[in-house]
Amino acid sequence: QKATCSENSQGKKSQQSEEAEFYRHCRAAYLSVLKSSLENIKSREQLSLVLQQAGRNPSQKTIDKYWTSQTTTLNFDDFCAILKQEKPPTKTELLQAFGKIDTDKTGFILHDELYKILTTRGDKMSWDEVNTITEQADFNCSGRFDYNKFCELYLTTSEQCCRNARDRLECHSGTRQQQFGNQAATPSEGIPLPVAKSSPRIPRKTDHKPPKGDSRTPSRPSSAQSAKASFSTTVSVGGSSNRSTKLIEPSTMKEWHCAQSKGCFYLEEDGEILSHKYRLHFPQRSPVCVTIKPLNIHQEEGESCHWLSVDTALFILKENETQENLQLVGFTELQNKEMFGWKGELGAGIYWLLPFTTGCRLKKGKTQTTGEAKLLYRDEDGELALTKDFQAALLEIFETIDLDGNGLLSLEEYNFFELRTSGEKCDEEAWAVCKENFEMKKNELTRQGFMDLNLMEANDREGDPSDLWVTLLSLGYNKALEMTEACPFVIEVCAERCRPRVKALCVQPGGSQLSRAVCRAVLGQGEATALPGCASIIIHTYTSGSRITAVIENKSENKVIIHVNNEQSKNCVNNRGLPVFAVEVAPKSMMVSQHVMPLNEQEEWIYNCVHSLL
């Protein structure tokens, strides 16, 4: 066990070291073009130049992908996200690309063929631009292009660009000390403050009384000393594997009426998190208990789902005249192990349930897979069949998209799957065709019917698994058939006096409704402290046994930039992936600064954060 703990600790340190090196590389490239990491990229040309300083050679298609017709600026954190997506090509990949042209595998391409390809395909080059390449003596001889030498020179030059950028960063002390920039998980313009809102309690430091079990002490790292004003928050939370905050589980309320639905968080390529959204109806007023927890699909002893460690929450909003006018009623802050709940009394009417996860644990990570899992094989008769591992993955998917848990897929449930994987819906006519070809019960698709449908897709592609991989990747699976970028969950609503009705309506990002709900929950339940000398800038900190959320409220008439420093925190991970960053808060608005959780829940974790006004 000690050896295992040591290996885990070393692995975490290695990952943190790699992340620190990555962001140092990002800053070096960014600050080679811009004066500060708080300055934004303002043009396509600047974006291309910064990417080149990071060792990339972006095509026009790549620039178009990140600088659309709606783009006006990109900040440092956008740039970091782009670098994570746009990996530099390896020598093997470059040689493979040239090898497709050099079908005889001679190691050379005739200049005439090179001119034809470079001036007619992809980002078309001019003849003069191609001449610049063919006139280079380093990799041209007798009318032939030596692409092996070209690849070596290309990679050497790319690395030299990166090295020069890092050297400039190290030599310039002012640049080296700049902080990371503005990574905003919520909209950068912030959430407008309510018009009629009483001022929050603003305690003095001497009035600061921590909750039982927490300890708060002032601390101010040197990196915040040049700021106009700063405030430090320190929270120490004891480690525990079995937290409970007086949540009555639905199993103890046998006489109550219960409704249940599954759902899933999906992690997008850009780091955005989508999930199901629900409408809840109560025919009359009743005491209510609402819970959410990760869905444990594997029932066999010894099997577990890694996503069980992902934090989940539900925000309950009351629908008034319109869907846009939603009022926060409560959120699931009571906890029993991995389950979170809310208890209270709700009146008759329509409510919205918005699932939420901080992004501290459901986030993009480095792929550790060693190879691609096999999805199909041919049996003794030469017929295509699904491998055992692929069948297991499909059964997991079936359990996840079977929202009502009845062991069958209705057309509505199946369309959530279709929209997620293909972007299109299956209409009644197509569903009738499915009924003719695949096993159904009561007009709903069975597990076997779902498996057969995927096998048919494989047969339609003559054994090519490409479309099957598109489906798997869109549902959060990696190439080893592990669900690493999704978290299925189950919600349950129990009412004492009436039967509640829960209906999944869509799969969407949380958007401004969820951001507003999170901010208002923190303002209502957290502790408020104004920055010294800046009464209009208030830091709200909400603390529970499993997470801490900080919200910045800007009551002034001007936008502000708040520098956030977590370097003194211990055993913590935040949703931004950066220990030091800055956020820009619009006038008369509020926004989430960060969510923080323990890396290891079994051990004590210390949140030490300094918010400073720049």
Disulfide bonds with the S-S distance in Angstrom:
Cys258-Cys494 2.28
